[in-house]
Amino acid sequence: MADGRGMTGVHPDARSRLPAVDTVLGWPAIAALVSTHGRPLIVEAIREALAARRLVNEPAPAQALVDDVEARVLAVVAPSQRKVINLTGTVLHTNLGRAPLPMAAIDAMVAVASGASNLEYNLDTGKRGDRDDHVQVWLRRLTGAEAATVVNNNAAAVLLTLNSLARHRQVIVSRGELIEIGGAFRLPDIMARAGCKLYEVGTTNRTHLHDYTEAIGPRTGLVLKAHTSNYRIEGFTAHADERALGKLAGEHGVPFVVDLGAGTVVDLSRFGLPREPTPAGTLASGADLVTFSGDKLLGGPQAGIIAGRADLVARIKRNPMKRAMRCDKVTLAALEAVLRLYGDPDRLLEHVPTLRLLARPALEIRALAERLRPFVAQWLGGEQTHVEVVSVASQIGSGSLPVNLLPSFALRISPPGHVASGRALKRIAGRFRALPTPVIGRVSDGAFLLDLRCLEDEAGFRALFQRSCAP
Ligand SMILES: *Cc1c(COP(=O)(O)O)cnc(C)c1O
């Protein structure tokens, strides 16, 4: 029925005048689309376009049909994952892909992506190599660890560590650290899936060394400390000293593991940011192993890093689950390049976008906001919608230092009317999402906010508003 002929309808209607698919395929404009997108997608688009016309009983002027076919095929071939502009104010936004990668990492990914690499091949000996070796050198240097291994993300790092070192045994952890990191990462669940028995000690706000001392025994497999990265317990609190925990675990011959979560390898206070524990500091103060993410404060690709004692890392690497969680050559190339940047701490802000965005001075953001305000206001259509520059607080995100907000500036867009309706705000948010490069902001306090901390390409942003006229 693709040609629309032989319909049993009573009217000698437009349907009978619809061209056949093969006829349409012969049109030059359609042939050009075929050479760009391939025949199957175009045939499918023609069928759909004809079917749509048949439905409404409409004739099909050739140009309208060509336009329709093109629009349909473009909708199909458009990449699903696209670049967006993150103006949410959350720098490491998990839903928006977390850390923007340094140029050096992108170059390194490209260099190995298109062909063969020495991923597991030792160029000195001509024998089989180890993919972890490419990053281990740098991880040892930056964390002081004896050895290190890398998996797909930090959730995997924790799961693999627990499963390798404490399967069928008890893992002692403070009740104040039984965290959920959003999504499906809840420490008690990971523990169960790793085949470990959770042994909770202490209370939500206070856990003492003696709580661990009383719990530890022959059935203990591991002592775990998790960095409570996405919330903070304040007030009447207590936690056991890491050095003492390391000593206690050592006396019982079990590993002491610290899940750092964000894991920065430099002291962030040098950039005016709040201090976070580092892998080097945590290992030096008695942890046998640390785990941390590659795409949080490190500012690299999604990865989970396990670093510490060589014998423990070796046990972890022997676990068949490691094979199921290993990173590919592209991730490892990016991670190696990022770690190398940390070899030159003085130029980190220049090279690592995550750190640069986090450390960006508020006054610079304010000046940017003031320069951009007229463009956005004009695009929104003047009078009715109010656009002003306001001071806001950005967040680091990804469960890092939630309590420490970074002073920043935003464009505050409020729709007409005294009290902005939710619908009006949604409509504004939708217009920004519909831009050629979608702009993602946040709704707060009856307005739509664009926090400009993460906007570095000012010219590109302006062009977006000049090209896209208001409807
Ligand atoms: C973020 C986080 C994780 C999970 O790390 P991913 O890299 O997102 O898998 C685990 N533990 C802590 C403490 C975290 O902050």
The ligand as an SDF file (V2000), in Angstrom:
LIG
                    3D

 15 15  0  0  0  0  0  0  0  0999 V2000
   30.6090    9.5250   44.5010 C   0  0  0  0  0  0  0  0  0  0  0  0
   30.9300    8.5380   45.5480 C   0  0  0  0  0  0  0  0  0  0  0  0
   30.9160    7.1680   45.2600 C   0  0  0  0  0  0  0  0  0  0  0  0
   30.5450    6.6490   43.9020 C   0  0  0  0  0  0  0  0  0  0  0  0
   31.5040    7.0360   42.9640 O   0  0  0  0  0  0  0  0  0  0  0  0
   31.2040    6.9510   41.3830 P   0  0  0  0  0  0  0  0  0  0  0  0
   32.5020    7.3020   40.7530 O   0  0  0  0  0  0  0  0  0  0  0  0
   30.1060    7.9100   41.1240 O   0  0  0  0  0  0  0  0  0  0  0  0
   30.7890    5.5450   41.0980 O   0  0  0  0  0  0  0  0  0  0  0  0
   31.2410    6.2920   46.2690 C   0  0  0  0  0  0  0  0  0  0  0  0
   31.5580    6.7220   47.5060 N   0  0  0  0  0  0  0  0  0  0  0  0
   31.5830    8.0420   47.8110 C   0  0  0  0  0  0  0  0  0  0  0  0
   31.9340    8.4490   49.2200 C   0  0  0  0  0  0  0  0  0  0  0  0
   31.2640    8.9860   46.8590 C   0  0  0  0  0  0  0  0  0  0  0  0
   31.2780   10.2960   47.1540 O   0  0  0  0  0  0  0  0  0  0  0  0
  1  2  1  0
  2  3  1  0
  2 14  2  0
  3  4  1  0
  3 10  2  0
  4  5  1  0
  5  6  1  0
  6  7  2  0
  6  8  1  0
  6  9  1  0
 10 11  1  0
 11 12  2  0
 12 13  1  0
 12 14  1  0
 14 15  1  0
M  END
$$$$
